[in-house]
Amino acid sequence: MKTSILINKYGSAESLDIEKTPQKESLDKHEIEIDVHYSGINYADIVMRVGLYQDAPPKPFVPGYEVSGVVSNVGSEVKNYNVGDEVLAGTRFGGYSSSVIVPVEQVLKKPTHLNMKEAAAIPVNFMTCYIMLIEIARLKKGDKVLIDCATGGIGSIALQMLEKMGAETYGLSTTEKKFKYITQYNAQPILRSEFTDFPDKDFKFILNSSGDRKAINSQLDHLDLGGHLFLLGINSILKDGKKSLARTLKTLIGAPFFHTFSFLQKNRTISGANILNYFDHPKWLIKTFQALKESDYLKPNIGKVYSFKDVTQAHLDLEQGKAFGKLLLDWKNH
Ligand SMILES: NC(=O)c1ccc[n+]([C@@H]2O[C@H](COP(=O)([O-])OP(=O)(O)OC[C@H]3O[C@@H](n4cnc5c(N)ncnc54)[C@H](OP(=O)(O)O)[C@@H]3O)[C@@H](O)[C@H]2O)c1
């Protein structure tokens, strides 16, 4: 038996259930079983908990995209991994669990520059930043970049990657209290409420994670010729972790539409990504994990580590904006 955190019904953080569930009896030949030490928490887990995540499986299901732990069993054809290896893994759901079984491509031996907590904190954020900044935007030294969610998990990895490549980076935050999370990576902080009036209109790349019409329009207005607006999330549909039909409709109906000719006329690129889709393609997993192994300068910013029994509190802290850095669930020390 394993212990898992389940979404049996959509709702508040209190609606998450902790249950004992049976583990699969035998592994497929290319699968690995991991005794989980830490599970990473992502904002998307909250979005799926309230029932707004389109790609989530039918209820009941176990959320969670990433874990670190120790290999406890390997399928008959698995090479290069042995029982006892310390690993990290991407999980396409199911990561909030004391034990997971995943295809071998989704597993990476824990890079030596990361400890177990950092290893659970990095898969989703690194994959997102790598695909977005390197594979899609192909950013390079000197490029002027704005990250709108600069103080969160994605922001911390993005800012480190941009600092390493020598980009000129700016980051938004709702509050000056969080500016230090931006300046520590040699990026320049700007208050979110003041960005519309920011005088520079020559950004090569802007990351939008709010999905909000006003923010999108203002960010488009700040792009350089040939600039790129990248859409990553819809932060604006939730407030304090609660969905409201009015807010959701406002965001969805208010989303700007673009005529194809406008790209021709205005010299710009708008794109986006659902990183989950990359999990289905071994080619992308292999490429991303190789890049992660080589990125030994990266240090995920670990916030609070909660016993899995305190998952409700962890979700409350994240949705109420009380969290700094990456939040983790601990399956061993409780
Ligand atoms: N498309 C994908 O595949 C994918 C993958 C990973 C993440 N995401 C999305 O990326 C976003 C960031 O994820 P995360 O893990 O870094 O979250 P996180 O660690 O919870 O951080 C939340 C961040 O959102 C910022 N924020 C608050 N209000 C905002 C607003 N109106 N507009 C933009 N940002 C705002 C916060 O900044 P301040 O508190 O400083 O204002 C903070 O930096 C989320 O929307 C998430 O769903 C998407």
Ligand as a Chemical Component Dictionary entry (heavy atoms), coordinates in Angstrom:
data_LIG
# 
_chem_comp.id                   LIG 
_chem_comp.type                 NON-POLYMER 
_chem_comp.pdbx_formal_charge   0 
_chem_comp.three_letter_code    LIG 
# 
loop_
_chem_comp_atom.comp_id 
_chem_comp_atom.atom_id 
_chem_comp_atom.alt_atom_id 
_chem_comp_atom.type_symbol 
_chem_comp_atom.charge 
_chem_comp_atom.model_Cartn_x 
_chem_comp_atom.model_Cartn_y 
_chem_comp_atom.model_Cartn_z 
_chem_comp_atom.pdbx_ordinal 
LIG N1  N1  N 0  1.927  26.471 -19.155 1  
LIG C1  C1  C 0  2.627  25.641 -18.403 2  
LIG O1  O1  O 0  2.913  24.513 -18.793 3  
LIG C2  C2  C 0  3.093  26.087 -17.052 4  
LIG C3  C3  C 0  4.110  25.401 -16.373 5  
LIG C4  C4  C 0  4.512  25.867 -15.114 6  
LIG C5  C5  C 0  3.915  27.015 -14.582 7  
LIG N2  N2  N 1  2.927  27.644 -15.277 8  
LIG C6  C6  C 0  2.294  28.864 -14.750 9  
LIG O2  O2  O 0  3.307  29.823 -14.513 10 
LIG C7  C7  C 0  2.880  30.704 -13.474 11 
LIG C8  C8  C 0  3.967  30.824 -12.414 12 
LIG O3  O3  O 0  4.164  29.564 -11.811 13 
LIG P1  P1  P 0  5.059  29.415 -10.495 14 
LIG O4  O4  O 0  5.173  27.954 -10.242 15 
LIG O5  O5  O -1 6.271  30.242 -10.614 16 
LIG O6  O6  O 0  4.110  30.046 -9.409  17 
LIG P2  P2  P 0  4.459  30.433 -7.903  18 
LIG O7  O7  O 0  5.778  29.897 -7.482  19 
LIG O8  O8  O 0  3.247  30.125 -7.121  20 
LIG O9  O9  O 0  4.617  32.002 -7.984  21 
LIG C9  C9  C 0  3.519  32.795 -8.236  22 
LIG C10 C10 C 0  4.046  33.998 -8.969  23 
LIG O10 O10 O 0  2.952  34.635 -9.587  24 
LIG C11 C11 C 0  3.140  36.017 -9.435  25 
LIG N3  N3  N 0  1.892  36.745 -9.649  26 
LIG C12 C12 C 0  0.999  37.177 -8.727  27 
LIG N4  N4  N 0  0.010  37.853 -9.353  28 
LIG C13 C13 C 0  0.325  37.839 -10.683 29 
LIG C14 C14 C 0  -0.274 38.404 -11.824 30 
LIG N5  N5  N 0  -1.410 39.105 -11.758 31 
LIG N6  N6  N 0  0.336  38.227 -13.026 32 
LIG C15 C15 C 0  1.489  37.532 -13.118 33 
LIG N7  N7  N 0  2.104  36.973 -12.059 34 
LIG C16 C16 C 0  1.521  37.135 -10.857 35 
LIG C17 C17 C 0  3.738  36.155 -8.057  36 
LIG O11 O11 O 0  4.417  37.371 -7.998  37 
LIG P3  P3  P 0  4.289  38.477 -6.851  38 
LIG O12 O12 O 0  3.629  37.856 -5.646  39 
LIG O13 O13 O 0  5.708  38.883 -6.614  40 
LIG O14 O14 O 0  3.487  39.554 -7.464  41 
LIG C18 C18 C 0  4.721  34.996 -8.071  42 
LIG O15 O15 O 0  5.940  35.359 -8.691  43 
LIG C19 C19 C 0  1.565  30.113 -12.939 44 
LIG O16 O16 O 0  0.507  30.791 -13.581 45 
LIG C20 C20 C 0  1.603  28.685 -13.401 46 
LIG O17 O17 O 0  0.322  28.101 -13.525 47 
LIG C21 C21 C 0  2.515  27.199 -16.485 48 
# 
loop_
_chem_comp_bond.comp_id 
_chem_comp_bond.atom_id_1 
_chem_comp_bond.atom_id_2 
_chem_comp_bond.value_order 
_chem_comp_bond.pdbx_ordinal 
LIG N1  C1  SING 1  
LIG C1  O1  DOUB 2  
LIG C1  C2  SING 3  
LIG C2  C3  SING 4  
LIG C2  C21 DOUB 5  
LIG C3  C4  DOUB 6  
LIG C4  C5  SING 7  
LIG C5  N2  DOUB 8  
LIG N2  C6  SING 9  
LIG N2  C21 SING 10 
LIG C6  O2  SING 11 
LIG C6  C20 SING 12 
LIG O2  C7  SING 13 
LIG C7  C8  SING 14 
LIG C7  C19 SING 15 
LIG C8  O3  SING 16 
LIG O3  P1  SING 17 
LIG P1  O4  DOUB 18 
LIG P1  O5  SING 19 
LIG P1  O6  SING 20 
LIG O6  P2  SING 21 
LIG P2  O7  DOUB 22 
LIG P2  O8  SING 23 
LIG P2  O9  SING 24 
LIG O9  C9  SING 25 
LIG C9  C10 SING 26 
LIG C10 O10 SING 27 
LIG C10 C18 SING 28 
LIG O10 C11 SING 29 
LIG C11 N3  SING 30 
LIG C11 C17 SING 31 
LIG N3  C12 SING 32 
LIG N3  C16 SING 33 
LIG C12 N4  DOUB 34 
LIG N4  C13 SING 35 
LIG C13 C14 SING 36 
LIG C13 C16 DOUB 37 
LIG C14 N5  SING 38 
LIG C14 N6  DOUB 39 
LIG N6  C15 SING 40 
LIG C15 N7  DOUB 41 
LIG N7  C16 SING 42 
LIG C17 O11 SING 43 
LIG C17 C18 SING 44 
LIG O11 P3  SING 45 
LIG P3  O12 DOUB 46 
LIG P3  O13 SING 47 
LIG P3  O14 SING 48 
LIG C18 O15 SING 49 
LIG C19 O16 SING 50 
LIG C19 C20 SING 51 
LIG C20 O17 SING 52 
# 
